[in-house]
Structure formats: C-alpha cells, structure tokens
Amino acid sequence: FLKLTFFRRMYFTLRKAAAMSVTVSPCDSPIEWSLAARTLKDKLLKSQEWSSKKSMPEMWWRGPGTEEKIHTFSGSAVDTYSGPTSPRASIYILRLRSKQQSGRATVYLHQGPGLSGVFPVIPSDPRVHTLGVGMTSVTLSWTPSPSLAGPAQDKYDYCVLVNSKRNLPSLCAAQETTREETNKNREKTEKKRRMTAWPILKDPSSHGDLRCACEGTESVCTVSELLPDTQYYFDVFVRDRVNGTSAAYEGTVARTHGEARPSVTALREGELRWITFQDSGPRSESFFSFRPRGSQQSGLLTAQGCGGGSKFKITVSGKARVLTTQAVGKELVQIWLQGSPLYLIHLEREGPATSSAYHRKGVPSLPSTLQVKSFNRLRGCNSVTLAWMGTEERSLYCVYQRKQGGRHDEDTLDASCLGPESRSDTERVLCKYFQELNPRRAVTTAVIGSLEPGTTYVFDVYLMRRWGIPVKYASKTVKTRKEC
C-alpha cells in the first residue's frame, strides 16, 4: 500500500524466473505507471560497491546501461502486466505518478508463470445484475466467484458497496473515497449536522462495518434504506480476508422508484367539500390547494369533524414551510390564511369524516358557546323556550325541529355536519336576525309553539352566514309536558 506524493519510483530484481506479473490498483485518483528493465553494460567495481554510501539500486540507476520499456498504463482502473522476464535485465524499475497532488495505490508483484493465487477469481460473467428495484431498496445478484468453490473458500467473502456518484474500480478506491468523504463530513458536522454521502463503508480497516453481504458468501443481496427517486451505483467485490486482496465485478447502476405523489385537489372560494377517510392506505389522508384571488393572499379555512368521535389533524403550508397544525374534532375550527399566494392543506384521518371550506373575507366572530339551553319552567304541553349565544355581528339564526326517532336518527353521519340544505323546509320553524355589541350579553331566545303534548323533539339552531358554511349549534332534546 503506497502513498504517492506526485511521483514514486520502485526497484526490484528477479532470480531465475521466466515470468512475472505486476498489479497496480489506484485508490483515490488516476495514476500513470510504467515498468522498465534496465541492463548494466559493466559490472560495478567492488571499490565502488563498498566505498559508496548510496544503495545498490541507486548505484545501478546512476551507472552505465540501457533501459527497455516493458509496459505503461494511465487511468484509475486496476491494471496488471503479465509476461516473460528480461534475460539480460539487472534490475526492474516501476515508476508511478499521481495525476493529482497526491494519491494512494496498491502494488503487488508475483514471480513465476500463471496466476499468483493471491487475488480472488472473477467468473466469466463479471456483471452485477439488478433483480428488483423498489422505492428504498435494490436487490442485486451476481455469478459466484470460482474462488469460493475451492478448498480455502472460508477465507473469502463479498462486499457490496453503494454510492450516488460513480462506480468504483476497486475496494481500495472505495475505502479511500469513504475516508475522504468521512473527513469532509466530519468538518461539515462541526458547522452543521449532515449525513455522509458514502454511508456504506464507514471504517475501511474493519470489514464488520461494510454494509449488506460483506461478511457472507451469498450472491444475492438487497441494499435498503435508500432514498426514493435517486440514482445509485452498486459495486460488488470478492475479498480474500487472509491476504487482504480483492477483485471487482462490473458494477451496475439503478434508480429507486419515486414516492407516490398524492393527488392535490384545488378548492375554490366558498366551496363546501365533504371528505371521507378510510382507516389506512392512501385514502386515510387528503391534500388540497387553495389559491386566493386578489393581492391580499388571504383566506379563511373552516373545518369540522362530522362523526360522533371524529378527530383529524389539519396542516397548512405556504411558501415551502408549515404555517400551522391543528387537531379538529366536532367543534368548528377556523384557520386564518395570510401571506402566501398558494396554500397546501393536508388532512390526516383520526375520525371517519370531515367537512371544510375556504373563505377570503375577514375573520367572522363566533358565538362564545354553541350550546342551546331550554327552560324547564317555560316548558309547556305545546311549546318550549330555547336560548343560545349570538355574536356582535348582525346575523340570521334559523331553528329546525324534528321528532325524536325521525329519519336523521338513522343517518350514519353525526348531525353536527348536517347543514340546513339537508333539512326539509317543513322542519324549519323560525328564522330571526340578532345582534348584540356586548358579547357577554349576546343571548337570544325563541319560543317554539304548535308542539304535541308528551312528545320528544330535537331542536337544531344554525347561524346562517352570508358566505361559508353555516355554524351549527349542539342539538337540544326537549320533551313537552304531557299534562298542563
């Protein structure tokens, strides 16, 4: 394992060898390397040999002789020279030059013919295949290495690496790139917490931290915890743990599937819309958008849960940030929208149904309570007296009545979301305008007559606004006296 500071020269000699091989693996940057054989014309004098303080290779280098180039290579891939030795060579010279300021590379010399046996063997089909692609995972497969079928198969395993930049030519390159990215991210983390761009190989010196199948011999692997709609490069290496060598398959590239984009429904001003949620799945939430007209960029969102125990959460976003999040039950909720040309409203189910509408005018005042009271001493055989809180604005209030056990008792939805449009005209008993500037004194009453003795009635009061959905008070059940 060499660290190159721009240029490095190495010497070696061979004894009684007819063939040799030299393998160079760049780790972090492209390099140029060459192999040459140097032949001395004259032998060194013994006086030179013993009197000089210089090393023997350096004396050979400076002495008279000829040099023959055997092999040259330039690039970032693993390259091997295999061939016969020079019968006249006195010394071999290996020159390595980094194309950047510095770099790292591994060099391995094998003396003799044939394979060295130190490097694992890549099969005839060296490709990494993609079996399946999901939103956050990719499943890979490759042909098993012949090395794992040999007698020393226990010393081999596979390493599966993934990154979002490029395929890597060697395990050494993966380790160096990971080291660089880890150092960069460590510096960035001091300023701002960020995840490493190379999350697979955290510690190049420990195979236990290598992700996926780096400690196994299975030739199928699923890489998970990926980002949706992102292109990743996958590399597989077979590794000899004893010798510390490895060989690379031909990597592959795959893009994870994108997240299912929810459908966003545009709402118009003053529109009333019913939303029915399911217990789970995509219909357990709904997305709406609202683009207010005019330059004020404002609106009023009104929402209400409709089931008996209906609850849901509503989140409003504008200008790529969350403006408000509120829980909504059976009570009417109004959210003022202001300062954004477009609003995204996200409703998440906590109950069976909701209704909502948008408005663009000023925020209206609401009654301090939506409870309706009846007075026992004013309850007769043919009439009852009701009272409810109004507002300081002049508004129309309408009272509807029905006998208990009527059609509304069989409705699947709670009556809290049923507006006047769902009621028969025969059920409306009166409408009246009311206004009181002092909210504490904003109490209005109504006497409901023409009732049957000993009969139970359900009364509903609606605040009829000129725009938006009506505000419904809580239903009030009253039984007329049987005898008077």
DOPAVO-727445 format. One line per 5 residues: number of its first residue (from 1); their letters; for each residue x, y, z of C-alpha. Coordinates in steps of 0.05 Angstrom, whole numbers, always signed. Each point is the difference from the previous one (the first is absolute). Example, Ala and Ser with C-alpha at 12.3 -4.5 7.8 and 13.67 -1.06 7.14 Angstrom:
# DOPAVO-727445
1> as> +246:-90:+156 ~ +27:+69:-13 $
# end
This chain:
# DOPAVO-727445
1> flklt> +0:+0:+0 ~ +36:+63:-25 ~ -13:+73:+11 ~ +22:+39:-62 ~ +22:+71:+8 $
6> ffrrm> -4:+17:-74 ~ +55:-50:-20 ~ +27:-66:+27 ~ +55:-46:-27 ~ +10:-72:+22 $
11> yftlr> +54:-51:-18 ~ +0:-76:+3 ~ +41:-58:-26 ~ -20:-71:-20 ~ +40:-63:+6 $
16> kaaam> -9:-59:-47 ~ -72:+19:-19 ~ -26:-9:-70 ~ -64:+41:+11 ~ -29:+51:+47 $
21> svtvs> -62:+44:+11 ~ -8:+69:+30 ~ -69:+24:+23 ~ -12:+74:+16 ~ -67:+23:+31 $
26> pcdsp> -11:+76:+4 ~ -39:+17:+63 ~ -22:+72:-2 ~ +23:+33:-65 ~ +24:-19:-70 $
31> iewsl> +73:-17:-6 ~ +52:-13:-54 ~ +45:-59:+10 ~ +54:-34:-42 ~ +45:-61:+6 $
36> aartl> +70:+0:-30 ~ +59:-48:+0 ~ +70:+29:+7 ~ +62:-37:-23 ~ +70:+19:+24 $
41> kdkll> +56:+0:-50 ~ +55:-7:+50 ~ +1:-31:+69 ~ +11:+46:+58 ~ +69:+1:+28 $
46> ksqew> +6:-28:+70 ~ +33:+65:+21 ~ -61:+38:-23 ~ -47:-49:+33 ~ +33:+3:+68 $
51> sskks> +23:+72:+0 ~ -66:+32:-19 ~ -52:+18:+52 ~ -55:-5:-52 ~ -46:-60:-6 $
56> mpemw> +13:-54:-52 ~ -61:+18:-43 ~ +20:+73:+0 ~ +70:-17:-22 ~ -29:-44:-55 $
61> wrgpg> -46:+57:-20 ~ +58:+48:-7 ~ +46:-50:-32 ~ +9:-12:-76 ~ -52:-43:-34 $
66> teeki> -62:-3:-44 ~ -74:+2:+19 ~ -59:-35:-35 ~ -72:+20:+11 ~ -43:-62:+13 $
71> htfsg> -69:+27:+18 ~ -36:+67:+10 ~ -70:+16:+25 ~ -39:+63:+18 ~ -68:+3:+35 $
76> savdt> -38:-18:+63 ~ -14:-73:-15 ~ +37:-60:+28 ~ +53:-21:-50 ~ +46:-61:-3 $
81> ysgpt> +61:-15:-42 ~ +15:-74:-11 ~ +56:-23:-44 ~ +70:-29:-5 ~ +58:+28:+37 $
86> spras> +59:+33:-36 ~ +60:-49:-2 ~ +50:+57:-1 ~ -34:+45:+52 ~ +40:+18:+61 $
91> iyilr> -56:+38:+34 ~ -73:+18:-12 ~ -26:+71:+10 ~ -73:+14:+18 ~ -19:+73:-7 $
96> lrskq> -66:+27:+27 ~ -24:+71:-9 ~ -64:+29:+29 ~ -40:+46:-46 ~ -19:+41:+61 $
101> qsgra> +41:+29:+57 ~ +1:-67:+36 ~ -32:-67:-3 ~ -1:-72:+26 ~ +10:-66:-36 $
106> tvylh> +13:-73:+14 ~ +55:-38:-36 ~ +8:-76:-2 ~ +57:-38:-33 ~ -4:-73:-17 $
111> qgpgl> +60:-40:-23 ~ -13:-59:-45 ~ -49:-21:-55 ~ -76:-5:+7 ~ -46:+30:+51 $
116> sgvfp> +29:+21:+66 ~ -58:-29:+39 ~ +1:+60:+46 ~ -57:+36:-35 ~ -71:-29:+0 $
121> vipsd> -26:-23:-67 ~ -56:+36:-37 ~ -47:-46:-39 ~ -8:+1:-75 ~ -63:+42:+9 $
126> prvht> +27:+58:+41 ~ -63:+42:-1 ~ -43:+20:+60 ~ -74:-10:-18 ~ -60:+38:+28 $
131> lgvgm> -55:-47:+22 ~ -48:+51:+28 ~ -7:+74:+14 ~ -45:+30:+53 ~ -10:+69:+29 $
136> tsvtl> +53:-8:+54 ~ +35:-65:-19 ~ +35:-36:-58 ~ +12:-75:-5 ~ +64:-22:-35 $
141> swtps> +28:-67:-24 ~ +66:-23:-31 ~ +33:-65:-22 ~ +38:-31:+58 ~ +76:+5:-2 $
146> pslag> +37:-65:-15 ~ +44:+16:+60 ~ -58:-16:+46 ~ -4:-70:-28 ~ +72:-17:+17 $
151> paqdk> +29:-33:+61 ~ +15:+66:+34 ~ -69:+29:-11 ~ -8:+20:+74 ~ +49:+58:-9 $
156> ydycv> -42:+35:-53 ~ -62:+44:+4 ~ -37:+52:-41 ~ -4:+75:+11 ~ -58:+39:-29 $
161> lvnsk> +9:+76:-3 ~ -47:+54:-22 ~ +8:+74:-13 ~ -34:+55:-39 ~ +60:+24:-40 $
166> rnlps> +34:-54:-42 ~ +21:-73:-5 ~ +65:-16:+34 ~ +56:-41:-32 ~ +26:-32:+64 $
171> lcaaq> -13:-11:+73 ~ +61:+43:+13 ~ -33:+57:-38 ~ -63:-8:+41 ~ +39:+2:+65 $
176> ettre> +38:+63:-19 ~ -62:+35:-26 ~ -37:-17:+64 ~ +58:+27:+41 ~ -1:+65:-38 $
181> etnkn> -75:+8:+5 ~ +1:-16:+74 ~ +53:+53:+13 ~ -38:+51:-41 ~ -65:-15:+36 $
186> rekte> +34:+2:+67 ~ +21:+71:-15 ~ -69:+18:-24 ~ -32:-31:+61 ~ +36:+48:+45 $
191> kkrrm> -37:+56:-35 ~ -64:-37:-18 ~ -25:-71:+9 ~ +1:-37:-66 ~ -2:-73:-20 $
196> tawpi> +59:-29:-37 ~ -8:-9:-75 ~ +34:-68:+6 ~ -38:-36:+55 ~ +21:-70:-18 $
201> lkdps> +74:-7:+18 ~ +10:+38:+64 ~ +67:-28:+22 ~ +46:-27:-55 ~ +41:-40:+50 $
206> shgdl> -59:-39:+27 ~ -39:-47:-44 ~ -53:-4:+54 ~ -26:+69:-19 ~ -7:-16:-73 $
211> rcace> -73:-1:-20 ~ -44:-56:-24 ~ +36:-66:-18 ~ +71:+19:+17 ~ +6:-55:+51 $
216> gtesv> -36:-53:-40 ~ +5:-42:-63 ~ -70:+8:-27 ~ -3:+26:-72 ~ -67:+35:+10 $
221> ctvse> -6:+63:+41 ~ -52:+53:+15 ~ +26:+69:+15 ~ -51:+39:+41 ~ -9:+68:+33 $
226> llpdt> +9:+37:-66 ~ -33:+65:-21 ~ -59:-2:-48 ~ +10:+24:-71 ~ +76:+1:+5 $
231> qyyfd> +52:-31:-45 ~ +50:-46:+34 ~ +63:-36:-23 ~ +10:-71:+26 ~ +66:-37:+3 $
236> vfvrd> +16:-71:+22 ~ +69:-24:+21 ~ +23:-69:+19 ~ +52:+5:+55 ~ +55:-44:+28 $
241> rvngt> +1:+17:+74 ~ +66:-36:+13 ~ +42:+34:-54 ~ -39:+66:+1 ~ -11:-3:-75 $
246> saaye> -64:+8:-40 ~ -29:-2:-70 ~ -56:+41:-29 ~ -62:-20:-39 ~ -27:+47:-54 $
251> gtvar> -45:+47:+40 ~ -70:+21:-19 ~ -45:+61:+9 ~ -73:+5:+19 ~ -49:+54:+19 $
256> thgea> -48:-12:+57 ~ -74:+12:-12 ~ -29:+67:+18 ~ -50:+9:+55 ~ -72:-4:-21 $
261> rpsvt> -20:+73:-7 ~ -67:+13:+35 ~ -54:+31:-42 ~ -12:+72:+19 ~ -71:+28:-10 $
266> alreg> -8:+74:-13 ~ -54:+34:+41 ~ -39:+61:-22 ~ -21:+57:+45 ~ -64:-14:+38 $
271> elrwi> +0:-74:-20 ~ -27:-51:+49 ~ +32:-69:-6 ~ -11:-66:+36 ~ +60:-45:+12 $
276> tfqds> -9:-73:+20 ~ +62:-35:+28 ~ +17:-73:+3 ~ +35:-34:+58 ~ +66:-6:-37 $
281> gprse> +33:+6:-68 ~ +1:+59:-48 ~ -72:+19:+16 ~ +16:+10:+74 ~ +25:+70:-18 $
286> sffsf> -19:+55:-50 ~ +38:+58:-32 ~ -31:+65:-23 ~ +26:+64:-29 ~ -29:+70:+4 $
291> rprgs> +22:+59:-41 ~ -33:+64:+26 ~ -22:+53:-49 ~ +25:+71:+4 ~ +63:+29:+29 $
296> qqsgl> -14:-12:+74 ~ +17:-74:-5 ~ -46:-16:+58 ~ -57:-46:+15 ~ -38:-36:+55 $
301> ltaqg> -1:-75:+6 ~ -59:-30:+37 ~ +0:-73:+20 ~ -41:-46:+44 ~ -1:-74:+18 $
306> cgggs> -65:-34:-17 ~ +1:-67:+36 ~ -20:-9:+72 ~ +72:-8:+23 ~ +30:+28:-64 $
311> kfkit> +70:+30:+6 ~ +51:+19:-52 ~ +62:+42:-8 ~ +5:+57:-49 ~ +67:+29:-22 $
316> vsgka> +5:+63:-42 ~ +63:+17:-38 ~ +19:+60:-41 ~ +65:+23:-32 ~ +32:-68:+13 $
321> rvltt> -10:+3:+75 ~ -52:-24:+49 ~ -44:+57:+24 ~ -44:-36:+50 ~ -21:-69:+23 $
326> qavgk> -64:-9:+39 ~ -42:-58:+26 ~ -73:+4:-20 ~ -59:-35:+33 ~ -74:+12:-3 $
331> elvqi> +9:+73:+19 ~ +6:+49:-58 ~ +72:+23:-13 ~ +19:+61:-41 ~ +71:+13:-24 $
336> wlqgs> +20:+67:-28 ~ +44:-5:-62 ~ +44:+59:-16 ~ +65:+17:-36 ~ +6:-55:-52 $
341> plyli> -24:-2:-73 ~ -14:-75:+6 ~ -19:-43:+60 ~ +6:-76:+7 ~ -47:-32:+49 $
346> hlere> +13:-70:+26 ~ -54:-37:+37 ~ +18:-64:+38 ~ -52:-47:+26 ~ -15:-8:+73 $
351> gpats> -75:-8:-10 ~ -48:-22:-55 ~ -18:+64:-37 ~ +10:+75:-5 ~ -26:+60:-36 $
356> sayhr> +38:+63:-18 ~ -5:+64:-40 ~ +43:+60:-18 ~ -17:+73:+7 ~ +36:+63:-18 $
361> kgvps> -34:+53:+42 ~ +15:+24:+69 ~ -2:-47:+59 ~ -72:-3:+26 ~ -18:-1:+73 $
366> lpstl> -27:-65:+28 ~ -46:-10:+59 ~ +35:-10:+67 ~ -35:-68:+6 ~ -40:-43:-47 $
371> qvksf> -45:-29:+54 ~ -75:+9:-2 ~ -39:+6:+65 ~ -72:-13:+17 ~ -39:+25:+60 $
376> nrlrg> -39:-51:+39 ~ -47:+50:+31 ~ -16:+27:-69 ~ -13:-70:-29 ~ -73:-13:-15 $
381> cnsvt> -43:-52:-34 ~ +2:+35:-68 ~ +62:+45:+4 ~ +72:+5:+26 ~ +47:+59:+8 $
386> lawmg> +72:-4:-27 ~ +59:+46:+11 ~ +69:+4:-33 ~ +59:+47:-5 ~ +6:+45:-61 $
391> teers> +55:+47:-24 ~ +12:+74:-6 ~ -12:-5:-75 ~ -71:+3:-28 ~ -14:-71:-22 $
396> lycvy> -58:-45:-17 ~ -16:-58:+46 ~ -47:-56:-21 ~ -31:-54:+44 ~ -19:-69:-26 $
401> qrkqg> -39:-53:+37 ~ -13:-74:-8 ~ -32:-53:+42 ~ +48:-48:+32 ~ +3:-65:-39 $
406> grhde> -5:+36:-68 ~ +43:-12:-61 ~ +61:+38:+26 ~ +8:-50:+57 ~ +16:-53:-52 $
411> dtlda> +54:+41:-36 ~ +70:-28:+2 ~ +30:+69:+10 ~ -7:+40:+63 ~ -50:+56:-8 $
416> sclgp> +54:+51:+18 ~ +20:+3:-73 ~ -70:+1:-30 ~ -14:+69:-27 ~ -68:+33:-13 $
421> esrsd> +3:-24:-72 ~ -9:-71:+26 ~ -62:+18:+39 ~ -72:+2:-26 ~ -34:+67:-3 $
426> tervl> -55:-28:+44 ~ +52:-9:+56 ~ +18:+74:+2 ~ -43:+34:+53 ~ +29:+70:+1 $
431> ckyfq> +57:+46:-22 ~ +20:+64:+35 ~ +54:+53:-4 ~ +39:+17:+63 ~ +58:+46:+19 $
436> elnpr> +30:+21:+66 ~ +63:+42:+4 ~ +16:-26:+70 ~ +21:-73:-9 ~ -17:-16:+72 $
441> ravtt> -72:+21:-10 ~ -8:-30:-69 ~ -56:-47:+21 ~ -62:-10:-43 ~ -62:-42:+13 $
446> avigs> -55:-31:-41 ~ -67:-31:+20 ~ -16:-61:-42 ~ -75:-15:-2 ~ -50:-46:-34 $
451> lepgt> +32:-61:+33 ~ -35:-65:+22 ~ -7:-16:+74 ~ +46:-53:+30 ~ +44:-2:-63 $
456> tyvfd> +75:+2:-3 ~ +29:+49:-51 ~ +71:+13:-24 ~ +15:+73:-15 ~ +58:+25:-43 $
461> vylmr> +22:+72:-4 ~ +42:+26:-59 ~ +38:+64:-6 ~ -13:+17:-73 ~ +60:+38:-27 $
466> rwgip> -2:+35:-66 ~ +62:-37:-23 ~ +33:-65:+21 ~ -32:-58:+35 ~ -54:+11:+54 $
471> vkyas> +20:-8:+72 ~ -42:-53:+34 ~ -14:+1:+74 ~ -3:-63:+41 ~ -67:-36:-7 $
476> ktvkt> -48:+10:+58 ~ -50:-54:+19 ~ -63:+23:+38 ~ -64:-37:+18 ~ -65:+39:+6 $
481> rkec> -42:-9:+61 ~ -53:-54:-5 ~ -50:+36:+44 ~ -8:+75:+12 $
# end
